[in-house]
């Protein structure tokens, strides 16, 4: 049982690493603070973009990773 959960945790760790690497950078520096008004128009369809899907996947895979870590801690 412990071996199966450890393998699942390893796969989740690899998946979260890849998901984070596929995301684009969020910091725009000084130009992001100046052009912030233009972003509000583009934010309407933000939930459908690939970055939004990757951010959602990061949250879910991270939560699964934490749960698997807690389960492994309890089992050992």
N, C-alpha and C positions, 0 to 999 in steps of 0.2 A: 504494500500500500504506500509506504513511504517513498519507494522508488518511483512509482507512477506519479505521485504528486510532485516529486522533485523534477521529473522530466517535464511535467506540465509547467512548473515554475520556470524552468530553463527556457522553454518555448515562449512563455509570456515575456520573459526578460528580453529575449531576442526580438520579439514582435514590437515591444514598446521602444526598443532602441531604434529599430527601423522606422517606426511611425514618427518618432521625434526627428530623425534625420531627414525624412521626406518633407517636413513642414518648412515653410519659408520663414525667414526672420521677421519678427514683429517690430523691432525697433527701427524707426525711420530717422532717428536723430532730430536735429533742429527742423528739418524740412517737414517732418511729420507733425510737429506742433503748429507750424505755420499753415500747412494745408489741411488741417483737421476739419474744416468746414466742408470741404469737397468730399471727405470720406463719409459724411453722414448720408449723402445721397446714394453712395455705393453700398452702404450698410443694409439696405433693404433686402438685397438678395444674398446677404452674407451667409445665411444658413445653408445655402445650396452649393457653396463653393467647396472645392477640394480641401482647402485649409480648414474649413469648419468641420468637414467630415473627419479629417485627420485629428483635429482637436477633440472631437467627441470620442473617437476610437482610443485616443491617448487616455482619456478619463476612464473608459470602461476597462481597457487592458490593465491600466494601473490599479484599478479597484480589484480586479481578479488576482493580480500579482500580490497585493497586500493580503487578501483573504487566504491565498495559498501559503504565504509566509506565516500567517497566524496558525493555520492548520498544521503546518510542519513543526512549528514551535510547540504546539500542544501534543503532537504525536511523539516528539523526542524527549 
